[in-house]
Amino acid sequence: MGTGHIGRVRRLLAVAVVFVVAGLFAGQASAAYPGRNGQISFINDSSGSPQVGRVNPDGSDRVDLTHTSTKHESDWAAWSPNGNVIYFLSERDGFRCIWAQRLDGATKHPTGTPIPIQHFHTASRSMIPFTTNWLGLSATRAMLVFNVGDLAGNIWIARPAE
């Protein structure tokens, strides 16, 4: 192999290392596409606190749907089948719970304030034990499907060594 080939291999390896390191430190991207209404929801973390946003497929009319203060996250969006409601997880009340935001049927902009759908305010049943990679939220006409951690504790008694 000539020195030119070795130099190209080194450059290629350097670029590969950059991509691997970037992949290790990049956050997980997520988006939801509701089908016929053509809107795309996404998680925007530019404020330092993830929020759910919406955009047209051509990239126009980007709108924040779940804006809260920077200390409360909103993520894991799921569109209702008709596209007029977006469901999401949020810690806006101090606990990770399921919320819904109604949207204007024509513009898909938020109308009113978010509505709590399901609270998880107990230590035994919560969405907190999951890392965001394990969470899921899906909406159908009849139900929301999601996973919840069910924590149980036990008290054990052992005799000390004498």
C-alpha positions in Angstrom: 0.0 0.0 0.0 1.2 3.5 -0.8 1.3 6.4 1.6 -1.7 7.9 -0.3 -3.8 4.9 0.4 -2.8 4.8 4.1 -3.7 8.5 4.4 -7.1 7.9 2.9 -7.7 5.0 5.3 -6.7 7.2 8.2 -9.0 10.0 7.1 -11.9 7.5 6.7 -11.3 6.1 10.1 -11.2 9.6 11.6 -14.5 10.4 10.0 -16.0 7.1 11.2 -14.8 7.8 14.8 -16.5 11.3 14.7 -19.8 9.7 13.6 -19.6 7.0 16.2 -18.9 9.6 19.0 -21.6 11.9 17.7 -24.1 9.0 17.7 -23.2 8.1 21.3 -23.9 11.6 22.6 -26.8 12.5 20.4 -30.3 12.4 21.9 -32.9 10.0 20.5 -35.0 11.6 17.8 -38.7 10.8 17.7 -41.5 11.9 15.4 -45.0 10.8 14.7 -46.9 11.0 11.4 -50.7 10.8 11.7 -51.4 9.8 8.1 -54.1 11.6 6.2 -53.9 15.0 7.8 -50.2 15.2 6.8 -48.9 16.7 10.0 -45.6 15.6 11.6 -45.1 15.9 15.3 -41.6 16.0 16.8 -39.7 16.6 20.0 -37.9 19.9 20.2 -35.2 20.2 22.8 -33.7 23.6 21.8 -35.0 25.3 24.9 -33.2 22.8 27.2 -36.5 21.1 28.1 -38.1 18.8 25.5 -41.4 20.0 24.0 -43.8 18.6 21.4 -44.0 20.5 18.1 -45.8 20.1 14.8 -44.8 20.9 11.3 -46.2 20.5 7.8 -44.4 17.8 5.6 -42.7 20.6 3.6 -41.2 22.1 6.7 -43.6 25.1 6.9 -45.8 26.3 9.7 -43.7 24.9 12.6 -45.7 25.3 15.9 -44.9 24.4 19.5 -47.9 22.4 20.9 -46.9 21.8 24.5 -44.8 24.8 25.6 -44.3 24.9 29.3 -41.6 26.5 31.5 -38.1 25.2 30.9 -38.2 23.0 33.9 -41.1 20.7 32.7 -40.6 18.2 29.9 -43.2 17.1 27.4 -42.4 14.2 25.0 -43.6 11.0 23.4 -46.4 12.4 21.2 -49.1 10.4 19.6 -51.8 11.7 17.2 -55.4 10.9 17.6 -56.8 9.1 14.6 -58.6 12.2 13.3 -55.5 14.5 13.9 -57.4 17.0 16.1 -55.8 15.9 19.4 -52.2 15.2 20.2 -51.5 13.0 23.3 -48.1 13.4 25.1 -46.3 12.6 28.3 -45.4 15.6 30.5 -44.1 16.4 33.9 -46.0 19.7 34.0 -47.7 18.8 37.3 -44.5 17.4 38.9 -45.2 13.8 37.8 -44.8 12.1 34.4 -48.5 11.8 33.3 -50.5 11.6 30.0 -51.9 14.8 28.7 -53.8 15.8 25.6 -53.8 19.1 23.6 -56.8 19.9 21.4 -55.9 21.3 18.0 -57.8 23.5 15.6 -59.2 21.2 12.8 -58.0 23.5 10.0 -54.7 25.0 11.3 -53.6 22.3 13.7 -52.6 25.0 16.2 -53.3 24.4 19.9 -56.7 25.5 21.2 -57.2 25.9 25.0 -54.9 24.4 27.6 -53.7 20.8 27.8 -56.0 18.3 29.4 -54.9 15.7 31.9 -55.8 12.2 30.7 -54.1 9.9 33.1 -52.2 10.8 36.3 -49.5 8.7 37.8 -48.9 10.3 41.2 -48.0 7.3 43.3 -44.7 5.7 43.9 -46.0 2.2 43.2 -47.4 3.0 39.7 -45.4 5.4 37.6 -43.9 6.2 34.2 -40.6 7.4 35.8 -38.8 4.0 36.2 -38.5 3.8 32.4 -35.8 5.4 30.4 -37.3 7.3 27.4 -36.1 4.4 25.2 -38.6 2.1 26.8 -41.6 4.4 26.9 -44.4 4.2 24.4 -47.7 5.9 23.7 -50.1 5.1 20.9 -53.7 6.3 20.3 -56.6 4.5 18.6 -60.2 5.7 18.2 -61.2 3.6 21.3 -58.1 3.8 23.6 -54.6 4.9 24.5 -52.0 2.2 24.8 -48.9 2.9 27.0 -46.6 1.1 29.4 -46.4 1.9 33.1 -43.9 0.8 35.7 -45.4 -1.1 38.6 -43.1 -1.0 41.6 -43.4 -3.2 44.6 -41.3 -3.4 47.7 -40.6 -6.2 50.1 -39.2 -6.2 53.6 -36.8 -9.0 54.3 -35.6 -10.1 57.7 -32.3 -11.8 58.2 -30.7 -13.0 61.4 -27.4 -11.4 62.1 -24.3 -13.5 62.5 -23.5 -14.2 66.1 
